[in-house]
Amino acid sequence: MCFSAEASFAGGVIISAIGIASVTKVHKSSQVVFASIPLFFGIQQIVEGSLWLTIPLNDFGAMKEISTYIFLIMADVLWPTMIPLSVLMMEDSLKKKKILLVLLGMGITLSLYYAFCLFNFDVMPEIRGYHIHYNTTFPSYLSMPAFIIYLIVTITPLFISSIKRTHLLGALMFLSCLVTAIFFTQYLTSVWCFFAALISVVIFWILKDSKSTFRLSKLGFVPVATKLSFFKGESAENSPE
């Protein structure tokens, strides 16, 4: 994350708390992965906070390396699979599930690629001004295709989903990525993860609204539109020929 270690720790703690609150809003097991996204983002920010502290200290090389790999495993390996999987698990539409399965397959492939790179190429984090830059020796000719696939598998599922307000989450994620790519190009991984972490609080809102709707349906409340369509259908059946 940009700014400082203090900002990373503070943001991580707050987002983790929101993540825990999101999990409490779950009313179906299919929502657990989606609800845990803010919690994972919060942990990721805390890990990067420790990286801020250890990069300047030569005596904490092991801690720096552990923090670096935890952060990048979460950013590059976990998210490309976790985002499409979480949306797929909640989706009811068979047609949309098929599309999400394709995106999940792409995400898993990308996760495996990044996992291979992390364990076979060098990663060297460094502080540049108020940002952390992750220098890597990953194959440069694959960096742009991998980034495009990353965007597709982490943002597109939110627009495909039938769940209310996930489109808003997807739009915010895309805008944050666009802003990061334009103004923080060299620090894309760190800065976009920070923006995504903040935006993930929308998940709490989505689940809260979903839980309220679920409770109303369990209590027997039917949306007005549904009632009107029911009565219209009844009237048509009872009308004289």
C-alpha positions in Angstrom: 0.0 0.0 0.0 1.1 3.6 -0.6 1.8 6.2 2.2 3.4 4.3 5.1 3.5 1.3 7.4 1.1 3.0 9.8 -1.4 3.5 7.0 -1.1 -0.1 6.0 -1.6 -1.4 9.5 -4.5 1.0 10.2 -6.2 0.1 6.9 -5.6 -3.6 7.3 -7.2 -3.6 10.8 -10.2 -1.6 9.7 -10.8 -3.7 6.6 -10.3 -6.9 8.5 -12.9 -5.9 11.0 -15.3 -5.1 8.2 -14.4 -8.6 6.7 -15.4 -10.2 10.0 -18.6 -8.3 10.0 -19.3 -9.4 6.4 -18.9 -13.0 7.4 -21.6 -12.5 10.1 -24.0 -11.5 7.3 -23.7 -14.8 5.6 -27.0 -16.8 5.6 -26.0 -19.4 3.0 -22.8 -21.5 2.8 -22.4 -20.4 -0.9 -21.7 -16.9 0.4 -18.8 -17.7 2.7 -15.9 -17.3 0.1 -17.4 -14.0 -1.2 -17.9 -12.7 2.4 -14.3 -13.5 3.3 -12.8 -11.3 0.6 -12.5 -8.1 2.7 -10.9 -10.2 5.5 -8.3 -11.5 3.2 -7.7 -8.0 1.8 -7.3 -6.7 5.4 -4.7 -9.4 6.1 -2.9 -8.6 2.9 -2.6 -4.9 3.9 -1.2 -5.9 7.4 1.4 -8.1 5.7 2.5 -5.2 3.5 2.7 -3.0 6.6 5.3 -5.4 8.0 7.1 -5.2 4.7 7.3 -1.4 5.1 9.1 -2.0 8.4 11.5 -4.7 7.3 12.7 -3.5 3.9 15.1 -0.9 5.4 16.4 -3.3 8.0 19.2 -5.7 6.9 18.7 -7.8 10.0 15.2 -8.8 9.1 15.8 -10.4 5.7 13.9 -13.5 6.4 10.9 -11.6 7.7 11.0 -9.3 4.6 11.1 -12.3 2.3 8.2 -14.0 4.1 6.1 -10.8 4.0 6.9 -10.3 0.3 5.8 -13.8 -0.7 2.6 -13.8 1.4 1.6 -10.5 -0.1 2.3 -11.5 -3.7 0.8 -15.0 -3.3 -2.4 -13.3 -2.1 -2.3 -10.7 -4.9 -1.2 -12.8 -7.8 -2.1 -16.4 -6.9 -5.2 -16.2 -4.6 -7.3 -13.4 -6.1 -7.5 -14.6 -9.8 -9.1 -17.8 -8.5 -11.0 -16.6 -5.5 -13.0 -13.8 -7.2 -14.6 -15.9 -10.0 -15.0 -18.9 -7.6 -16.8 -16.7 -5.0 -19.2 -15.3 -7.6 -19.8 -18.8 -9.2 -20.7 -20.3 -5.8 -23.5 -17.7 -5.3 -24.9 -17.8 -8.9 -28.2 -19.5 -9.6 -28.4 -18.9 -13.4 -27.2 -22.0 -15.2 -26.2 -19.9 -18.3 -24.2 -17.5 -16.2 -22.6 -20.4 -14.3 -21.2 -21.8 -17.5 -19.5 -18.4 -18.3 -18.2 -18.2 -14.8 -16.8 -21.7 -15.0 -14.8 -20.5 -18.1 -13.5 -17.5 -16.1 -12.7 -19.7 -13.2 -10.6 -22.0 -15.4 -8.8 -18.9 -16.8 -8.2 -17.7 -13.2 -6.8 -21.1 -12.0 -4.5 -21.2 -15.0 -3.2 -17.6 -14.2 -2.8 -18.5 -10.6 -0.7 -21.5 -11.5 1.4 -19.3 -13.9 2.1 -16.7 -11.1 2.8 -19.5 -8.6 5.4 -20.9 -11.0 7.0 -17.4 -11.5 7.1 -16.7 -7.8 9.0 -19.8 -7.0 11.3 -19.7 -10.0 12.2 -16.1 -10.5 13.5 -13.3 -8.3 11.3 -10.8 -6.4 12.9 -7.7 -4.9 10.6 -5.2 -3.1 11.9 -1.7 -2.5 10.5 1.5 -1.1 10.3 4.4 -3.6 9.1 7.5 -2.0 5.6 6.7 -0.6 5.1 3.4 -2.5 6.4 -0.2 -2.5 7.7 -1.4 -5.9 7.9 -5.1 -6.5 10.8 -5.7 -8.9 10.5 -9.2 -10.5 12.4 -11.1 -13.2 9.1 -12.7 -14.5 9.1 -13.2 -18.3 8.5 -9.7 -19.7 6.8 -10.8 -22.9 4.0 -12.4 -20.8 3.5 -9.5 -18.4 0.9 -7.7 -20.5 -1.2 -10.8 -21.5 -1.1 -12.0 -17.9 -2.3 -8.6 -16.7 -5.2 -8.5 -19.2 -6.3 -12.0 -18.1 -6.0 -10.8 -14.4 -8.4 -8.0 -15.1 -10.8 -10.2 -16.9 -11.0 -12.9 -14.2 -11.1 -10.5 -11.2 -13.6 -7.9 -12.6 -15.8 -9.5 -15.3 -17.4 -12.0 -12.9 -18.8 -9.1 -10.9 -20.6 -7.8 -14.0 -21.9 -11.3 -14.9 -23.3 -12.0 -11.5 -27.1 -11.9 -10.8 -26.5 -10.8 -7.2 -27.7 -7.3 -6.5 -25.1 -4.5 -6.5 -22.1 -6.7 -7.6 -22.1 -4.6 -10.8 -21.4 -1.6 -8.6 -18.5 -3.4 -7.0 -17.2 -4.4 -10.5 -17.4 -0.8 -11.7 -15.5 0.6 -8.7 -12.8 -2.1 -9.1 -12.4 -1.2 -12.8 -12.2 2.5 -12.1 -9.7 2.0 -9.3 -7.6 -0.1 -11.6 -7.8 2.6 -14.4 -6.7 5.3 -12.0 -3.9 3.2 -10.7 -2.7 2.3 -14.1 -2.6 5.9 -15.2 -1.1 7.6 -12.1 0.7 4.8 -10.3 1.9 2.6 -13.2 5.1 1.4 -11.5 3.3 0.5 -8.3 0.3 -1.2 -9.8 0.3 -4.3 -7.6 0.6 -2.4 -4.3 -1.6 0.6 -5.0 -4.4 -1.3 -6.8 -4.6 -3.8 -3.9 -5.0 -0.9 -1.6 -7.9 0.6 -3.6 -9.5 -2.9 -4.0 -9.2 -3.4 -0.3 -11.1 -0.2 0.4 -13.7 -1.0 -2.2 -14.3 -4.5 -0.8 -16.3 -3.0 2.0 -19.1 -2.9 -0.6 -19.3 -6.6 0.0 -20.6 -6.0 3.5 -23.4 -3.9 2.0 -24.2 -6.5 -0.6 -24.4 -9.3 2.0 -26.4 -7.1 4.4 -29.0 -6.4 1.7 -29.0 -10.0 0.6 -29.6 -11.1 4.2 -32.5 -8.7 4.7 -34.1 -9.9 1.5 -33.7 -13.5 2.6 -35.3 -12.8 5.9 -38.3 -11.1 4.3 -38.8 -14.0 2.0 -38.6 -16.5 4.9 -41.3 -14.4 6.7 -43.6 -14.7 3.8 -43.2 -11.2 2.4 -43.5 -11.1 -1.4 -42.2 -8.2 -3.5 -45.0 -6.0 -4.9 -44.1 -6.7 -8.5 -44.5 -10.5 -7.8 -47.9 -9.9 -6.1 -49.1 -7.8 -9.0 -48.1 -10.4 -11.6 -49.8 -13.1 -9.5 -53.1 -11.2 -9.3 -52.9 -10.4 -13.0 -52.5 -14.0 -13.8 -55.4 -14.9 -11.5 -57.6 -12.4 -13.1 -56.8 -13.7 -16.6 -57.7 -17.2 -15.5 -61.0 -16.1 -13.9 -62.0 -13.9 -16.8 -64.9 -15.1 -19.0 -64.1 -16.3 -22.4 
